[in-house]
Amino acid sequence: MFSFPYFRQIVKSNIKFLAAFTFVLCLFLIVMTNVFTPETVSGLQSATKGTLAAHILTGNGTLIGFMANSFYALMAIIFPMVYSIMVGNRMIAEKIDKGSMAGFLSTPTTRLQLTLTSAVYFILSLVVMWGVASVVGIAAANISQPDALDTDTFLLMNLGAFLYHLAISSICFCSSCIFNSSKNSLTFGAGIPLLFFVVSLFIKLSEDLDFLKYFTLNTLFDTMAILEGNGYGASFAAMAGLSAVLYVTGMVWFQKKDLPL
């Protein structure tokens, strides 16, 4: 069911995207560990008091707390999301749109092999992205802020971010499998994750909008629960379960649908 030749082709065509977005994540982590000091946090709290940024760019006085409300609230959400949107569409829908899918299916490679191999690459690429980011983050903290980083919580935070983006990638992948054009694939594959992010920002604006947390996947990536060390297990399981369902749905749908080949 798995096609190694097709996997090599996918890696070759997407490796630059993976390298670029992983580099950006690592760069932000290095910057975060270098600029953090308790005085930095105090200054940000004073400068942003009463604004939306007060909920985003501050922390609880620790390096990981600072990261939770800055890096993991913005950069760790936006940049990997863009990666998933771009690569998800490239997996299936773009190939149908450009007519290259006919060439792949004219070989002994089956539809199941195409989708399964694509899904494996997509998931492994996110594992690599967050694995490298974890190593770089720990190394940067040990160099610039010795003993300041709670490594266990940092790794849990990255695990949560990975599971969140695994769920986002499953939305993008499923959309790519369902639709035969990039336009429609991106409408849902990009629109839904971006809507989740915008809704999560609205929630930070006012406590009166707290009910919106039931309408965004971002609620499941609860950095505060991870910082406190409890209450995140069910959310992690939910993101993993949703990802499995959507990946399988996409593969099954692609096998059964008519293609304009």
C-alpha positions as CSV (number, residue, x, y, z in Angstrom):
1,M,0.0,0.0,0.0
2,F,3.0,2.3,0.5
3,S,4.9,3.5,-2.6
4,F,8.6,4.3,-1.9
5,P,9.2,5.8,-5.4
6,Y,6.2,8.1,-5.0
7,F,7.4,9.0,-1.4
8,R,10.8,10.0,-2.8
9,Q,9.0,12.2,-5.4
10,I,6.9,13.9,-2.7
11,V,10.0,14.5,-0.5
12,K,11.9,16.0,-3.4
13,S,9.0,18.4,-4.4
14,N,8.2,19.5,-0.8
15,I,11.6,19.5,1.0
16,K,12.2,23.2,0.4
17,F,8.9,24.1,2.0
18,L,9.6,21.9,5.1
19,A,13.1,23.3,5.5
20,A,12.0,26.9,5.2
21,F,9.1,26.7,7.7
22,T,11.2,24.7,10.1
23,F,14.0,27.3,9.9
24,V,11.5,30.1,10.7
25,L,10.2,28.2,13.7
26,C,13.7,27.6,15.0
27,L,14.7,31.2,14.4
28,F,11.7,32.4,16.5
29,L,12.6,30.0,19.3
30,I,16.2,31.2,19.3
31,V,15.0,34.9,19.5
32,M,12.6,34.0,22.3
33,T,15.2,32.4,24.4
34,N,17.6,35.3,23.8
35,V,15.3,38.2,24.6
36,F,13.6,36.7,27.7
37,T,14.3,38.1,31.1
38,P,12.0,38.8,34.0
39,E,12.5,42.5,33.2
40,T,11.3,41.9,29.6
41,V,8.1,40.3,30.8
42,S,7.5,43.1,33.3
43,G,8.1,45.7,30.6
44,L,5.7,44.0,28.2
45,Q,3.0,43.7,30.8
46,S,3.2,47.5,31.5
47,A,3.4,48.5,27.9
48,T,0.5,46.3,26.8
49,K,-1.8,46.7,29.8
50,G,-5.5,47.0,28.7
51,T,-4.9,45.8,25.1
52,L,-5.3,42.6,23.2
53,A,-1.5,42.2,23.3
54,A,-1.6,42.0,27.1
55,H,-3.2,38.5,26.6
56,I,-0.7,37.4,24.0
57,L,2.8,38.9,24.6
58,T,3.2,38.4,28.3
59,G,3.8,35.5,30.6
60,N,3.9,34.2,34.1
61,G,7.5,35.3,34.7
62,T,9.2,32.1,33.4
63,L,10.7,31.4,30.1
64,I,8.2,28.7,29.2
65,G,5.4,30.9,30.4
66,F,6.7,33.7,28.2
67,M,6.8,31.3,25.2
68,A,3.3,30.0,26.0
69,N,1.7,33.4,25.5
70,S,3.9,34.6,22.7
71,F,5.5,31.9,20.5
72,Y,2.8,29.3,21.0
73,A,0.0,31.8,20.7
74,L,1.1,33.2,17.4
75,M,4.2,32.0,15.5
76,A,3.8,28.4,16.4
77,I,0.2,28.6,15.1
78,I,0.5,30.7,11.9
79,F,3.6,29.5,10.2
80,P,3.1,25.7,10.4
81,M,-0.6,26.3,9.5
82,V,0.6,28.0,6.2
83,Y,2.8,25.0,5.6
84,S,-0.1,22.6,6.0
85,I,-2.3,24.7,3.8
86,M,0.3,24.8,1.0
87,V,1.4,21.2,1.2
88,G,-2.1,19.8,1.8
89,N,-3.3,21.3,-1.4
90,R,-0.2,20.0,-3.3
91,M,-0.7,16.5,-2.1
92,I,-3.8,15.7,-4.2
93,A,-6.0,18.6,-5.5
94,E,-3.2,20.5,-7.2
95,K,-2.2,17.4,-9.1
96,I,-5.7,16.9,-10.3
97,D,-6.0,20.5,-11.2
98,K,-2.8,20.5,-13.3
99,G,-3.6,17.1,-14.9
100,S,-0.5,15.4,-13.5
101,M,-2.7,12.9,-11.4
102,A,-3.5,11.1,-14.7
103,G,0.2,10.4,-15.1
104,F,0.6,8.9,-11.6
105,L,-2.5,6.8,-12.0
106,S,-1.4,5.5,-15.4
107,T,1.4,3.6,-13.5
108,P,0.9,0.6,-11.3
109,T,0.5,3.0,-8.4
110,T,-3.1,2.8,-7.0
111,R,-5.2,5.5,-5.5
112,L,-4.8,4.1,-2.1
113,Q,-1.0,4.0,-2.5
114,L,-1.0,7.7,-3.6
115,T,-3.1,8.9,-0.7
116,L,-1.5,6.7,2.0
117,T,2.0,7.7,0.9
118,S,1.0,11.3,0.8
119,A,-0.5,11.1,4.3
120,V,2.6,9.4,5.7
121,Y,4.8,12.1,4.2
122,F,2.6,14.9,5.6
123,I,2.6,13.4,9.1
124,L,6.3,12.6,9.1
125,S,7.1,16.1,7.9
126,L,5.3,17.6,10.9
127,V,7.2,15.2,13.2
128,V,10.5,16.4,11.7
129,M,9.5,20.0,12.0
130,W,8.6,19.9,15.6
131,G,11.4,17.4,16.4
132,V,14.0,19.8,15.0
133,A,12.3,22.8,16.7
134,S,12.4,20.9,20.1
135,V,16.1,20.2,19.8
136,V,16.9,23.7,18.7
137,G,14.8,25.3,21.4
138,I,16.4,23.2,24.1
139,A,19.9,23.9,22.8
140,A,19.3,27.7,22.4
141,A,17.9,27.9,26.0
142,N,20.9,26.0,27.4
143,I,23.3,28.4,25.7
144,S,21.5,31.7,26.4
145,Q,19.4,30.9,29.4
146,P,21.0,28.0,31.4
147,D,18.5,26.3,33.7
148,A,15.7,28.8,32.7
149,L,13.8,26.4,30.5
150,D,11.4,23.8,32.0
151,T,12.4,21.1,29.4
152,D,9.5,18.7,30.3
153,T,6.9,21.4,29.9
154,F,8.6,22.7,26.7
155,L,8.4,19.2,25.2
156,L,4.8,18.8,26.2
157,M,4.1,22.2,24.6
158,N,5.7,21.1,21.4
159,L,3.7,17.8,21.5
160,G,0.5,19.8,21.9
161,A,1.5,22.1,19.0
162,F,2.3,19.0,16.9
163,L,-1.0,17.4,17.6
164,Y,-2.8,20.7,16.8
165,H,-1.1,21.0,13.5
166,L,-1.7,17.3,12.8
167,A,-5.4,18.1,13.1
168,I,-5.0,21.2,10.9
169,S,-3.1,19.1,8.3
170,S,-5.8,16.5,8.3
171,I,-8.4,19.2,7.4
172,C,-6.2,20.3,4.6
173,F,-5.5,16.8,3.4
174,C,-9.1,15.8,3.5
175,S,-10.2,18.9,1.6
176,S,-7.5,18.1,-1.0
177,C,-8.8,14.6,-1.4
178,I,-12.5,15.6,-1.7
179,F,-12.2,18.4,-4.2
180,N,-10.9,18.3,-7.7
181,S,-9.6,21.9,-7.9
182,S,-7.2,23.9,-5.9
183,K,-9.7,26.7,-5.6
184,N,-12.2,24.6,-3.7
185,S,-9.6,22.7,-1.8
186,L,-8.1,25.9,-0.5
187,T,-11.5,27.4,0.3
188,F,-12.0,24.8,2.9
189,G,-8.5,23.6,3.6
190,A,-7.3,27.1,4.3
191,G,-10.6,28.8,5.2
192,I,-11.4,26.5,8.2
193,P,-8.0,26.7,9.9
194,L,-7.8,30.5,9.4
195,L,-11.4,30.8,10.8
196,F,-10.3,28.8,13.9
197,F,-7.4,31.2,14.4
198,V,-9.5,34.4,14.0
199,V,-12.1,33.0,16.4
200,S,-9.4,32.3,19.0
201,L,-8.2,35.9,18.7
202,F,-11.8,37.2,19.3
203,I,-12.0,35.1,22.4
204,K,-9.0,37.0,23.8
205,L,-10.7,40.3,23.2
206,S,-13.5,39.8,25.8
207,E,-14.7,37.3,28.3
208,D,-18.2,37.9,26.8
209,L,-16.9,36.0,23.7
210,D,-15.8,33.0,25.7
211,F,-18.6,30.9,24.3
212,L,-16.7,31.0,20.9
213,K,-14.2,28.5,22.3
214,Y,-16.6,25.7,21.3
215,F,-16.2,26.8,17.6
216,T,-12.5,26.7,17.3
217,L,-10.0,23.8,17.3
218,N,-7.5,26.2,18.9
219,T,-9.3,25.6,22.2
220,L,-7.9,22.1,22.3
221,F,-4.3,23.4,22.3
222,D,-4.6,24.9,25.8
223,T,-1.1,26.2,26.7
224,M,-2.3,27.2,30.2
225,A,-3.4,23.7,31.0
226,I,0.0,22.4,29.9
227,L,1.7,25.0,32.1
228,E,-0.4,23.9,35.0
229,G,0.4,20.3,34.3
230,N,-3.1,18.9,34.1
231,G,-6.3,19.0,32.0
232,Y,-4.6,18.6,28.6
233,G,-4.8,14.8,28.1
234,A,-8.4,14.8,26.8
235,S,-7.6,17.6,24.3
236,F,-4.5,15.8,23.1
237,A,-6.5,12.6,22.5
238,A,-9.3,14.6,20.8
239,M,-6.8,16.2,18.3
240,A,-5.2,12.8,17.6
241,G,-8.6,11.2,17.1
242,L,-9.9,14.0,14.8
243,S,-6.7,13.7,12.7
244,A,-7.1,10.0,12.3
245,V,-10.7,10.3,11.2
246,L,-10.1,13.1,8.7
247,Y,-7.0,11.4,7.1
248,V,-8.9,8.1,6.7
249,T,-12.0,10.0,5.4
250,G,-9.8,11.7,2.8
251,M,-8.3,8.5,1.6
252,V,-11.6,6.6,1.4
253,W,-13.3,9.5,-0.4
254,F,-10.5,9.8,-3.0
255,Q,-10.7,6.1,-3.8
256,K,-14.4,6.2,-4.5
257,K,-14.8,9.6,-6.3
258,D,-14.8,10.3,-10.0
259,L,-11.8,12.0,-11.4
260,P,-11.7,14.4,-14.4
261,L,-8.8,12.5,-15.9
